[in-house]
Amino acid sequence: MDNVEQERIGRLVEKFDNMKKNAMGNGDNQCILCGDEFGLLGASPTYCDDCKKAVCIKCGVDTFNSQKTPLWLCKLCSESREVWKRSGAWFFKGIPKYTVPKHHHEGGKFSSNARNQLETSAHQKGRSGSFRSYNTWSRGRHNGNKEGFGGESSGQDASSSSEDEVSIGKRTKESDNISIGSSQSSRDHQGGNGKVISSNTNVHGGHLKSTDNNQDFHNASDNEKTGTTGPCPEDRKGSTPEGDIDVAFDRYSQQITDLENGNNSCEMLGILEFSLLYDADNNALNCTVVRGKNLKAMDMNGFSDPYVKLHLLPGASKANKLRTKTIHKTLNPEWNETLTYYGITEEDVAKKAVRLSVLDEDPIGYDFIGEYRISLSQLKRNQTKRFSVLLEDHQPLEISDNQSVERGKILLSLCYKPSEQLLSIGVVRCANLAAMDSNGYSDPFVKIYLKPDPGKKSKFKTETKRKTLNPEYNEIFNYNIRYNELTHKTLEITVWDKDIGKPNDFIGGLEFGSQSKGDKLQHWYEMLRNPDQKVEYWHTLTPDFCP
């Protein structure tokens, strides 16, 4: 590139920079450019299709994309598109080498003589094609007549890459060119400063990491402004087919919009810090919810009333729902609460995941802020693992095939005392019971029956716990029985939902004895092998067994 071309690109970049520095609004309740406030007595806001910022009618541009679909752009985004087209950045995948213009009027605009020299020099360099003139500040619909400061020649203006996406992953040096992400409106226009997409962002990967700094889209190093070169036409391999560059630019703009407002809007939703501990000795999963940072504001006062809700997946239901307290009017809540799931076996750890949902509490419901899911298989036994994660958008639940047959678990203790010829059965607690009532809960109680018992004198039951799916009993029942009789006995445990005026609903049950299988048989024989010792096991209730 010659000096004239570098100065031409420098003027384009400088003009765009001046526009951004002169922007006076916040893009929410004020026009992003002129700063006019919106309201009942003011103008009505319209929103730019690229940056989604609010803009008034006089500061917007009504135009079309390559598919002739109407677009409404703020003049910043319209100018950004023009810079990328006219500088050739769409082809180089970054702003080419440029120099800051030296000759300015007091008003900051270069003279018409300089523009004429620029056009003549560019034309004499052999870049054939007709001149195109642009009005980059006030660009109306495409009517064939455009007025503004000078045009440029244009093989590049009339042709573009036919690539499906604009990639910025290929760079020869760190300061060779500026990322395409830097030219987009992913920043807060507060006095020209805000959040800029990192220059090594890869759009193809679909992930976007942002860094908070005060750089503008052309704000490269001093070397770039004084002559550091980017990829030149001679360095390109192959040829680019003819096409409309609006196609590539529109697709890129859509990707940025999706990343900011769609599935990858993590940074807009906030950060959640928590830790997980699998207590293998007690079959418990402890989740400590520490804090949230920069959560999305859901209320009109600019704050939220956040709380965290936990579910085990698959099979999310009220039975495995836990929640923290609500912290009112804050975007940086401190919970420091530990929520515990009981009855979590090694098999559960291998197959299940925990979902943490951050919600905003309202008087008549709640608003979803964000969520995060973590597989329990990442945890190690009895080791705390800490997380600091970006919240994600809501994801639909996958319906598990065996979700409908899960009836819950029960923690039982068995102990035989030979000296007293006494069998002690402890009903400690239940977890994740099936909901049998219309309110989404149950009123559970546990029945115990040692068979055979012709007189049915060995039946016991616990007290009823109202409106819960995770009842805690801690009740012990004793049977006087000789040791040699245990091999001929069967212990029946059933869990029921208490109903009034109609038969009780059966939730699930299990049997212990010499004919049992799996963990039930193991629990029974471990009790027999260890007299005077209390042996606790978690067992899964099954609906197939019904007395």
N, C-alpha and C positions, 0 to 999 in steps of 0.2 A: 504494500500500500504506500502511496506517496503522501507527502505532508498535507496536501490539500484534502485528500480523502480522510485523513486522520482528523483534521480540523472540522470537517463536515460532520463526522460522527460525534466529535466532541461538542459541537453546537447542539446537536440533537439531545445528547445526554444532559448538557447543561440546562437546556430549556425545560426538560422534564424535571430536573432537580429543582429548578426555580419554582415550577408549578407546585411541587410537593411542599417546598418550604413556605410557600405563601398560602397553603391550605389552612383555614382558620377554624374548621368545625371538627366535631368528634365523630361524625358519621352515625350517631344514634338519634339524639333529639335535635341535632344541628346538621345543616348541610356540610358535607365534608370539605367543600371548597370555600364557599363564601361565608359560612358560619351562621347563616340565617336560621333562627330557631323555628321549629315546627310546633304547631299547636292549633287551638281553636281560632286564635286571632292571627296566626301566621300561615305560611305556605304548607301545603300537604307534601309529605315526603314520598319520593319514589326511590327504588332501590336498584343499584347497579347490578347487572347480571354477572359481572366478574367478581367484584370484591364484596358485594352484598351490603355496601355501606349506603346510608341514606343520603340523598342528593335532591336539590330542588330542581324545578323544571329548567331554569335558565343555565344551570351548571351540568346538565346532562346532554347526551348525544343519542339521537334516535338513528339507528343504522341497521344493517343486515349482516349476517354471517355468510359463509360461502354457500350454504344451502338455502339462501334467501329467507332465512328465518329472522324475524325482527329481533333486534337486540336493543336494550337500553343500557347505555354505559355512562358512568361519570367521565368527565373530561380527563381525569388522571388515567383511567384505564384505557380510554381511547388513545391518549397520547402514548401510553406504554405500548400499545399495539403498533402504533406508527413507528416508534423508535425501533422495535424489533423487526419490522418489515424493512425500513429504510436503511438500517445499519447493516443488514445482512446477518444479524444475530440469529435469526431463525435457521440459517444454514450452518453457521459456525457453532451453533449450540452455546453461544455465549457472546457477550459484547466484544467486537474486534478491538484491536489496538486503536487508541484515540489520544488526542492531545487537547488540552483546554485551550479554547480560542483566546487570543491575546488582545484583539481589537474589539472594543465595545463602545456603544454610546453610553451616556450617563444613565439612560433608562434601562440598560442591561441588554438591549437587542442589537444585533450586529447590523451593519448598514446594508442598503440595497446594492451598493457597489461591490461589497465583499461577496454578497450572494451571487451577483452576476459573474464575478471572477471564478467563484467556486463552480458554478454550472458550466462555464466555458472550459475550465481546466478539466473537469470531469468528462466533458464531451470530447475534448481533444485527446484524451487518453485511450480512445478507441472503444469505449463502452457504448456500443451502438444501441439505439432504441429511442423511443419518444420520451420527452420529459413528462413527468406527472407532477402536478402541484397539489399541495395538501393544505387544508386548514385544520391544523392539529389542535387548536383551542376550541373552535366551535365547528364541529363537523356534523353536517346535516345528513339527510337521506341521500342515497346515491342517485343524483339526477343528471350526472354527466358533466356538470360544471362545478369545479372545485377551485376556490381561490385561497391564496395564502402565500407564505414565503416559499422561496424557490423550490423547484423540483429537482429530481435527480434522474439520471439515465437509468434505463432500466430493464436489463435482462433480469436482474434480481427481483425487481418489483413485479414482473409479470409471471415469474416462475417460482416454483418452490419444491421442497422435498415431498416425495410421495410416501414417506414413512408414516406408519399408523400412529406413532407416538413420538413426542419430542423427548429425546433422552439427553441427560446431561452428565451421564456417568463417565464419559471419556474425557480426560484432561491430561495434557502432556506435562504441565507443571502446575503448581499450586496457584501461581499468579498469571497463568497464561490467559485465562478468560474468566468471565463472571458467569456464575450459574444462571440458568434460565429461571430457576426458582426465585432469584433475587429480583426479577422484574415484575413479579406478580403482587397482587394486593393482599398478601397474607399477613399484613402488618396493621397495627392500629395507627391511624393517621392522627396522631396527637403531636402537633407542631412539627411534623416531618420526621418524628422519631418513633420507633416501634420495633416489633418483632419481625425479623427477616429470616427467611428460610435459608438454612445452611447451604453453602456453595457446593458441598459434596453430596447433596441430596440426589437420590436416584428415583426418578418418577416411575420407572418400570417396576421397581420393587414394591410399590404401593405403600411404603412407610415414609413418614415425614417427621423429621426431628427439627425442632425450632430452637433457635438460640436468641436470647434477649440481648440486643445491642442497639447501637445508634447508627447503624450503617444504612445508607440509601442503596437503591438497587444498582447504582453504578459505583458505589463507594469501594473501590478496589484500593490496592496499595499505591504508594507514591510512584513506584516503578511503573505501574500501569498507566498513570496519568502522564508520565514523561517518556513513554516509549516502549514499555514491555509489550512484546508482541504476542498475539493469540494465533490460532491456527489460520494460515493463509490459504487462498485458493490453490496455491501450488502444492500444499501439503495434503490436500484431500485425495483420497483414493476412490476411483470409480467416478461415475457421473450420477447426477440427480435428475430423474425424469421430470418432465414438465408437469405442473399441477398448480393448484391454488394453495398458497401458503396459509390462507385462512383456515384450511382444513386442519393442518397440523397445530396451528395456534389455538383454534377452538377446542380441539381435543385436549390439548395441554391445559387450557383454562378450565375445562370440565373436570380434569383430574384434580386440579388444585381445589376446585369447589367441592368435589366429593371428599377429598382428604380433610377439608376444614369442616364440612357440614354433614358428612356421611359416616361411613363405617370407621373412619380413622380420625374422628374428632376427639381423641383422647385428651389432648392438651386443653381443650375447651371445657371438658367435664371435670377435671381435677385429678388429684393424686390421693391414693389411700394407702396408709401404712398399717400393717398388721403382722401378726406372727402366728404360726401354727405349731402345735406340739402334739405328737401322738404318744399318749401314755399307754404303752403296750401292757404294762403290769395291771392296769385297771381298766383296760379296754375303753379308753376315753380319748376324745379329740378336743383339745383346748385351743380355742381361737381367741387371741387377744387383739381387739380392735383398738389401735392406738390413737390415730388422728387422721383427719382429712386436711388437704391443702388446696387452696384456690379452687374450691368447688364452684360449679356453675350456679349463678343466682337464678332462683326460680320464682321469687316473690317480687311484687312491684316495688318494695322498698330497697331492692338491690341486694337482698340477702336470701338465705334459705334457713329452714329449720330441719337440719339433716339428722338422720339416724341410719343405722346399718342393719340390714336384715340378712340372715344366713339361711341357706337351704343346702341339703345334700342332694346330689344328682347322681344317677337318675332317681325319679320318684319324689320330686319336690312336692311337698304338701304341708298342711299345718302340723303334721306329726313331727317333721324335722325342721320346723321354722324356729329360729332364735332371732332376737333383736336387741339392739342396744337402747339406751335411753335417748331421748331427743335433745339436741343442743339447739337452742333458739337463737335466731337472728345472727348467724355467723356463716362465713365461707371457709373458716379454718377451725373446725370443731376439734376438741380434745375429748375423746371418750375414755380411753384407758380401762376398758371393760373386757373381762374374760368370759366367754360363752363356751359351754361344754356340751359336747355330744357324748352320750353314754352308749355302751354296747357296740362300739366300733371294733370289729374284729380285723384280723390280718386280711381276710378275704375282702372286707369292705374297703380297706386301704388300697388294695390292688385294683379295685373296680370303680370306686366312686370318686366324685369330685365335690368340692364345696364352692358354692356361688355366694359372693358377697355383693349385695345390692345396696347402693346409697340412694336414699329416698328423701324427699322433702315433705314433711308432715304438714297437712292442711286441715282446717276444721272439718271439711267434708270429704277427706280422702288423702291422697298423696300424689306427688309428682316424682317421676323417675328422673334421677340425675345420671347415674352410671352404674356399671357393674364390673366385676372381674371374677373369672373362674380359674380355679387351680386344682389340678389333679392330686389326689392324696398319695399317689404312687411316688411323688417327688419327695415325700417325707421319709426320714429315717427314724427308727424306733428310739423313743425317749430323747430326741434331739430337737431343740427349738429352731425353727427356720423363720427368718424375718423377711418381710416383703415390703417394697415401696413401689407401687404400680400405678400406671396411668389407667384411669377408668375408661371403659369401653361402652359403646352403645348396647342397647338391649338385644339379646339373641334369643330366638325362639327355642323352646324346650323340645328335646327329642323324646318322643314317647317310647318308653322301654316296654319290651314285650312282657316282662315279668312284674311290671309295676303294679298291676291290679291284684296280684296274689301276695304282696308283702303285707303282713298283718302286724308286724312289730317284733320286739324282742323282750325277753324277761331275764332278769338276773336272779339266780337262785343259789342258795347255799345249802349244802348237805353235810351232816355230821352224825356219826354213830358213836355212842358212848357205851362200850361193852360193860363197864362196871355198873351202869344203871340200866342196861338193856333199853336204851332210849335212842330213838331216831329223831333228830331235830331237822326240820325243814324251814329254811328262812326265805321269805319272799321279800327281796330287797327293793326292787323297782322294776318298772317297765319303761320301754323307750319306743318312740315312733309307732304307737299303736294306730290301727286303722280307725278312721272316723266313721261312726255308725249313726250319729244324729244329724239332723238337718242343719244344725248350726256349725257343722264342721268339726265337732269334738265328740267325745264319748264320756260316759260316767263309769269308768272301769272298776271292776273288782276281780279278785282271783279266787278260784275254788281249788281245794286240794282234796284228793281222795286216794286212799291206800286200798288197793284191791288185791285179792277178793275180800269182800266184807258183806256177808249175807245180811247183817242187820243194818248196814249203812250207817254205823256209828262213827266211822272214821272220816266223815266229811267235815271239812272246815272251810271257812272263807274269810277273806280280809274285809276291811272296811271299804266303802265305796268312795272313790275320789271323784269329785264333781268337775265336769267340764275341763278335761285335760286329756292329752294323749301321751304324756310322760309322767305318770304317777309314781310317787315314792311311798313305799309302805313300811319297810323295816319291821316286819312282823315275823314271829317265830312260832311254829306249830310242832308239838311233840307227840310221838307215838311210842307206846311201850310195846316192844317187840324183841323176841330173841334173835340172836345173830344168825342162826341156821335157818330162820324163817324168811330172811330177806331175799334169798335166791328164788323164792316162790311168790314174792310180792311184786306188784306193779304200782308205781306212783304216778297218778294222773294229775296233771296241772292244766287248768283251763282258765281263760280270761274272758270275761263277759262285760257287756254294756248294760247297765241298770236302766230299765224302763219302768214307767209307772202306768198301770192300766193295760199292759200288754206284755207278752213274753219277753224276757231279756234276750238281747242279741249276742250271738256267739262271735267272738273276735278271733280267737285262735287257741291252740293248745299243744301239748306234747306229753309223752309218757316216758318214764324211767323204769328200767328193770333189766333182767338178764337177757331179754329178747329185743332190747333196744339196739339202735345202730348209731354209728358216728359219734358225735360229741356227747350225746346223751348216755351211750353205753360207757364211754370213757369217764364221764363224770360219776356215774354210778359205781364203777369198779375202783375209781380213785378214792371214793369215800370208804369203800370196804377195805382197801389196802392201808388206809391211814386213819385208824381209829382215834377218836378224841380230837380230830383236827377238822376245822371247818373248811370245806372246799367250795369255792365259788366259781360259777361258770355263767356266761351269757348264752342263751339259747334262742333260736328263731322260732316264733310261733307259726304254725301251719294251719290253714283252714280245712285241710283234708281230714284232720282228726277232729271228730265231733262226738261227744259222749251220747 
